[in-house]
Amino acid sequence: MECPRCKGAMVEDVFEDLRDDTGSLNFTGWRCIICGEILDPVIVTNRESRPEPLLGRARKKFATQLS
């Protein structure tokens, strides 16, 4: 598998989640050996379902004027 961030090699790894309230403390995911990016099925699903940014609704930049 190729890392989406740096295109490095990813290895399968087991991670511990001590704050998980489902009773499962371990989960399997992928970790990049170059940059440390972590991917698991939940992360991939959330990234795929992220809505597109709304154009024209970006924050306006205000220039500060010193008098």
C-alpha positions as CSV (number, residue, x, y, z in Angstrom):
1,M,0.0,0.0,0.0
2,E,1.2,3.5,-0.8
3,C,0.9,6.4,1.6
4,P,-1.5,9.1,0.4
5,R,0.6,11.8,2.1
6,C,4.2,11.1,1.1
7,K,3.9,8.1,-1.3
8,G,6.0,6.0,1.0
9,A,5.5,2.4,2.0
10,M,2.8,1.5,4.5
11,V,2.8,-1.5,6.8
12,E,-0.1,-3.1,8.6
13,D,0.0,-2.5,12.3
14,V,-2.1,-3.1,15.5
15,F,-3.0,0.0,17.5
16,E,-4.3,0.3,21.0
17,D,-7.2,2.6,21.9
18,L,-7.6,2.9,25.6
19,R,-10.5,5.4,25.4
20,D,-12.7,3.3,23.2
21,D,-16.1,2.7,24.8
22,T,-17.0,-0.3,22.6
23,G,-14.9,-2.7,24.6
24,S,-12.4,-3.3,21.9
25,L,-8.9,-2.0,22.9
26,N,-7.1,-3.0,19.7
27,F,-7.7,-2.2,16.0
28,T,-5.8,-2.9,12.8
29,G,-4.7,-0.2,10.5
30,W,-1.9,1.0,8.2
31,R,1.1,3.1,9.2
32,C,3.5,4.8,6.9
33,I,7.1,4.0,7.7
34,I,8.3,7.4,6.3
35,C,5.9,10.1,7.6
36,G,3.9,8.2,10.2
37,E,0.5,8.6,8.6
38,I,-2.1,6.2,10.1
39,L,-5.1,4.9,8.2
40,D,-7.8,2.5,9.3
41,P,-11.3,1.8,7.9
42,V,-12.9,4.6,10.0
43,I,-10.4,7.2,8.8
44,V,-10.8,6.2,5.2
45,T,-14.7,6.3,5.4
46,N,-14.6,9.7,7.0
47,R,-12.3,11.1,4.4
48,E,-14.4,9.7,1.5
49,S,-17.6,11.2,3.0
50,R,-16.2,14.6,3.7
51,P,-18.3,17.3,2.0
52,E,-16.7,19.5,-0.6
53,P,-15.9,23.0,0.5
54,L,-18.5,25.7,-0.3
55,L,-17.1,28.2,-2.7
56,G,-17.8,31.8,-2.0
57,R,-18.3,31.2,1.7
58,A,-14.6,31.4,2.7
59,R,-13.7,33.8,5.6
60,K,-13.0,37.3,4.4
61,K,-9.5,38.5,5.1
62,F,-9.4,41.8,6.9
63,A,-6.3,43.9,6.5
64,T,-5.2,45.6,9.6
65,Q,-4.4,49.3,9.1
66,L,-2.0,51.0,11.4
67,S,-2.6,54.7,11.8
